[in-house]
Amino acid sequence: MENTGEDDIFFYWITSSDKWQMWMWKCVEDNFSWHSVQEGEQVKGPHGSQRYLVVNNSNQPSLVQAATWEKHYRRKLPRAPLSN
């Protein structure tokens, strides 16, 4: 896919049902493709640091550090994703 880089996120939000789907562009066995990801999944952030994938209060995907995950997101019930 043109202009798509490893670990890019595709996020699809359906406001009428308050549900979403999220995918990440990953290389598996030398092949790139979109892989379903969920809120709370650990991913590599800038410079290889560990981050958590969340949906923020603005309904946007975001990568946060462990401290932010623990303080603001861990106990929050995730919004319902669409079935993949």
C-alpha positions in Angstrom: 0.0 0.0 0.0 1.5 3.3 -1.1 2.6 5.7 1.7 1.9 3.1 4.4 4.6 2.5 6.9 5.2 -0.3 9.5 3.0 0.2 12.6 0.7 2.7 10.9 -2.8 2.5 12.4 -6.1 2.5 10.5 -9.0 3.4 12.8 -12.7 3.2 11.8 -15.2 4.8 14.1 -19.0 4.3 13.8 -20.5 7.2 15.8 -24.1 5.9 15.5 -23.2 2.7 17.4 -20.2 4.0 19.5 -18.1 1.1 18.1 -14.8 0.9 16.3 -12.3 -1.2 14.5 -8.5 -0.7 14.6 -5.8 -2.3 12.5 -2.0 -1.9 12.4 0.2 -2.4 9.3 2.7 -5.1 10.3 5.3 -7.4 8.7 4.7 -11.1 9.5 6.9 -13.7 7.7 8.3 -11.0 5.3 4.8 -10.0 4.2 3.1 -6.7 5.2 -0.6 -6.7 5.9 -3.2 -5.1 8.2 -3.6 -6.9 11.6 -6.5 -6.3 14.0 -5.4 -4.6 17.2 -7.3 -3.8 20.4 -7.2 -1.1 23.0 -4.6 -1.9 25.6 -2.3 -3.8 23.2 1.4 -3.1 23.8 3.2 -1.8 20.7 6.6 -0.3 20.0 6.6 3.5 20.2 9.3 6.0 19.1 12.8 4.7 19.4 11.6 1.2 20.3 10.0 2.1 23.6 6.9 0.2 24.8 3.6 2.0 24.5 -0.1 1.1 25.0 -2.6 1.6 22.2 -5.7 3.5 23.5 -8.7 5.3 22.2 -8.6 8.8 23.8 -11.4 11.0 24.9 -11.5 12.6 21.4 -12.2 9.1 19.9 -8.8 9.0 18.3 -6.2 6.2 18.6 -3.2 7.1 20.6 0.0 5.6 22.0 0.7 6.3 25.7 3.4 5.4 28.1 3.0 2.8 30.8 2.4 5.4 33.5 -0.4 7.1 31.6 -1.9 3.7 30.8 -1.9 2.8 34.5 -3.3 6.1 35.6 -6.0 6.8 33.0 -6.8 3.8 30.9 -6.2 0.4 32.6 -9.3 0.4 34.7 -11.5 2.1 32.1 -13.8 -0.2 30.3 -12.8 -0.2 26.6 -15.4 1.0 24.2 -16.9 -1.9 22.3 -15.0 -2.8 19.1 -16.8 -4.2 16.2 -16.3 -7.9 15.7 -13.4 -8.5 13.4 
